[in-house]
Amino acid sequence: MKLIDLKVNEYLDILKSDAPAPGGGSVSALAGAQAVGLMMMVADLTIGKEKYADYQDICQKARARGAELYTQLAAAIDKDTDAFNLVSAAFKIPKGTPEEKATRSKAIADGTLVATEVPYSVMQLAHEAMLLAETMVGKSNPNAASDLGVCVLNLMAAIKGAWLNVKINLPGVKDETKAKAFEQGGQKIYDEAEAIARRLYDEVLKQL
């Protein structure tokens, strides 16, 4: 059964066990999905309300794209665990002969690449969601301002957590061009998101 299909308490029980996965990558993706869920909620609490007529277009656009981001981030919860299992399986391949060693090395490299791509995509998705949340701060139902603030905090947690997972896998990415792209792209997303999150959180605090 997929993690996304578990009850919350079932998921938490697995998470706190000694099972190596789900781990930080899946938790980061979940933080992103939760954040987008909150953003969509705030949009729904704004859309259709006459006194927030000026915010309708902004919230409708954020909600529409948010629905797509939510689906992708929710899927990444399982994708990250699947990627970890792929790497773990590769390390179990026999290495008694040169052929086995070659097969094992390739499997490890391929698995590590996937294990890097998944959290990197979480960073990209959460960053895009952060930009959507930015359009809604001060331009959505003020009664849900704190929820939008929590959305921003969770998006930053998703980005920071995913970045840690990218970084820990980078030494195993054999393609130097891809490794460099992950390193530079991830740092850029991290820096931009952190600046936006800090500003948005302060703006939300002023509304409360």
C-alpha positions in Angstrom: 0.0 0.0 0.0 1.2 3.5 -0.8 2.0 5.9 2.0 -0.5 8.4 0.7 -3.2 5.9 1.2 -2.5 5.3 4.8 -4.4 6.8 7.7 -2.4 9.5 9.5 -1.8 7.4 12.6 -0.6 4.5 10.4 1.8 6.7 8.5 3.2 8.2 11.8 3.6 4.7 13.2 5.8 3.7 10.3 7.7 7.0 10.4 8.6 6.6 14.0 9.7 3.0 13.6 13.2 1.8 12.8 12.2 1.4 9.1 14.7 3.5 7.1 11.9 4.8 4.8 9.8 6.9 4.8 12.3 9.4 5.9 13.2 13.1 5.5 12.5 13.2 1.8 8.9 11.9 2.1 8.3 14.2 5.1 9.5 17.1 3.0 7.1 16.3 0.2 4.3 15.9 2.7 5.1 19.3 4.1 4.8 20.7 0.6 1.5 19.0 0.0 0.1 20.2 3.3 1.2 23.7 2.5 -0.6 23.7 -0.9 -3.7 22.2 0.7 -3.7 25.2 3.1 -3.3 27.6 0.2 -6.2 26.1 -1.6 -8.3 26.3 1.6 -7.6 30.0 1.9 -8.5 30.5 -1.8 -11.8 28.7 -1.3 -12.5 30.9 1.7 -12.1 33.9 -0.5 -13.6 32.8 -3.8 -17.3 33.7 -4.2 -17.3 36.2 -1.3 -18.6 39.6 -2.4 -16.5 41.6 0.0 -13.3 40.0 -1.5 -14.4 40.8 -5.1 -11.0 42.4 -5.8 -9.2 39.1 -4.9 -11.2 36.7 -7.0 -8.9 36.4 -10.0 -5.8 36.0 -7.9 -7.3 33.3 -5.7 -8.9 31.4 -8.6 -5.6 31.2 -10.4 -3.7 30.2 -7.3 -6.2 27.5 -6.6 -6.2 26.1 -10.1 -2.5 25.8 -10.3 -2.3 24.8 -6.7 -4.5 21.7 -7.4 -1.9 20.5 -9.8 1.0 21.2 -7.5 -0.8 19.4 -4.7 -1.2 16.2 -6.8 2.5 16.3 -7.7 3.7 16.9 -4.2 1.4 14.2 -2.8 2.8 11.7 -5.3 6.4 12.7 -4.3 5.7 11.3 -0.8 5.8 7.8 -2.2 8.3 8.6 -5.0 10.9 9.5 -2.5 10.5 6.3 -0.5 10.5 4.3 -3.8 13.8 6.0 -4.8 15.4 5.1 -1.5 14.3 1.5 -1.8 15.8 1.5 -5.3 19.2 2.5 -4.0 19.0 0.1 -1.1 18.2 -2.8 -3.5 21.2 -1.8 -5.7 23.6 -2.1 -2.8 22.4 -5.7 -2.2 23.4 -6.8 -5.7 26.2 -9.4 -5.6 29.7 -8.1 -6.4 31.6 -11.4 -6.7 32.5 -11.0 -10.4 33.6 -8.1 -12.6 30.2 -8.3 -14.4 28.3 -8.2 -11.1 30.4 -5.3 -9.9 29.6 -3.4 -13.1 25.9 -4.2 -12.8 25.9 -3.2 -9.2 27.7 0.1 -9.8 25.4 1.1 -12.6 22.3 0.2 -10.5 23.6 2.3 -7.6 24.4 5.3 -9.9 21.0 5.0 -11.6 19.2 4.8 -8.2 21.1 7.7 -6.7 20.2 9.8 -9.7 16.5 9.1 -9.1 17.0 9.7 -5.4 18.3 13.2 -6.2 15.8 14.0 -8.9 12.8 13.4 -6.6 13.7 15.9 -3.9 14.9 18.4 -6.4 11.5 18.3 -8.1 10.0 18.8 -4.6 12.1 22.0 -4.3 10.9 23.2 -7.7 7.2 22.5 -6.9 7.3 24.1 -3.5 9.1 27.1 -4.9 6.4 27.6 -7.4 3.8 27.2 -4.7 5.6 29.9 -2.7 5.3 32.3 -5.6 1.5 31.6 -5.7 1.2 32.1 -1.9 3.0 35.4 -2.4 0.2 36.6 -4.7 -2.4 35.8 -2.0 -0.8 37.4 1.0 -2.9 40.6 1.7 -5.1 39.7 -1.2 -7.2 36.9 0.3 -9.7 36.4 3.2 -7.9 38.1 6.1 -9.6 35.7 8.6 -7.4 33.0 7.2 -4.2 35.0 7.2 -2.5 32.8 9.8 -3.3 29.7 7.6 -1.5 31.3 4.7 1.4 32.0 7.0 1.5 28.3 8.1 1.4 27.5 4.4 4.6 29.6 3.8 6.3 27.9 6.7 5.5 24.5 5.5 6.7 25.3 2.0 10.0 26.5 3.4 10.3 23.3 5.4 9.6 21.3 2.2 12.3 23.2 0.3 14.9 23.0 3.1 14.2 19.4 3.8 14.3 18.5 0.1 17.6 20.4 -0.3 19.2 18.3 2.5 18.2 15.2 0.5 19.6 16.6 -2.7 22.8 17.5 -1.0 23.3 14.1 0.6 22.9 12.3 -2.7 25.0 14.6 -4.8 28.3 12.9 -4.2 26.8 9.7 -5.8 25.6 11.5 -9.0 28.2 10.4 -11.5 27.0 12.7 -14.3 29.0 15.9 -13.5 26.7 18.1 -15.6 23.6 16.9 -13.8 25.3 17.2 -10.4 26.3 20.8 -11.1 22.8 21.6 -12.3 21.3 20.1 -9.1 23.8 22.0 -7.0 23.4 25.4 -8.6 19.7 25.1 -9.2 18.9 23.9 -5.7 21.0 26.7 -4.1 19.2 29.3 -6.2 15.7 27.9 -5.2 16.8 27.8 -1.6 18.0 31.4 -1.5 15.1 32.8 -3.4 12.5 30.9 -1.3 14.1 31.8 2.0 14.0 35.5 1.2 10.4 35.3 0.1 9.3 33.2 3.1 10.9 35.6 5.6 9.2 38.6 4.0 5.8 36.9 3.7 5.9 35.7 7.3 6.5 39.3 8.5 3.7 40.5 6.3 1.3 37.9 7.7 2.3 38.9 11.3 1.4 42.5 10.6 -2.1 41.4 9.5 -2.9 39.6 12.8 
